[in-house]
């Protein structure tokens, strides 16, 4: 039985890159993640995707580089659009699903502007929708628009892909042998325990709107299918 009808999947730019040889794109990584997403679609789930731009540029290095933060964030947002186009073409090559990239700012020669009701309409029609360009505003990362778009387009939950970690730990498992993996977690715990797996602004938005979140290891095959079947870490309000 499927637990969710409509999901937003949040990927980091590193999901399609190669951290070893530092290539911003990696063909094998792209093939893997597109296959995983197609498996979710084949279960009958409506899928929206948002991908970060960290494989290309992150605005938070602005101070180190002596450049303006807002401009650095613009460059980061453009990175998310490049990744979204790469993702669209990889998904298209592997499936017959219709795909739409919707950007937060005008990019009309290769993507359409995000309009909430139009995005909902595409999801209703079973298209894969990729949200690109974040919110179009600086000083945040893609975590916040991931939660925002999920709520706006009435997704039942958000799945947050993490590389090489099975979920949220009480401390860094690479440094602490006693690190404990949380099976379930209240939104508040992210904040009070200062768990930095996602931006706290995004967690607060999810909390306010009761959006369930699942953090999963994207290098574990079929992890998203397990979540759709009701297995895996669950972050929600337990109050
Ligand atoms: N960004 C932004 N506003 C947004 C979304 C993203 O300014 O609404 C910028 C920000 O500089 C961020 C970069 O785009 O660092 C790339 O996104 P992110 O860091 O979330 O990428 P990820 O770590 O998920 O690959």
Boltz pocket constraint, residues with backbone or C-beta under 6 A from the ligand:
constraints:
  - pocket:
      binder: B
      contacts: [[A, 11], [A, 12], [A, 13], [A, 14], [A, 51], [A, 52], [A, 53], [A, 54], [A, 55], [A, 57], [A, 58], [A, 59], [A, 60], [A, 72], [A, 73], [A, 74], [A, 75], [A, 76], [A, 77], [A, 78], [A, 79], [A, 80], [A, 133], [A, 134], [A, 135], [A, 136], [A, 137], [A, 138], [A, 139], [A, 140], [A, 141], [A, 142], [A, 143], [A, 145]]
      max_distance: 6.0
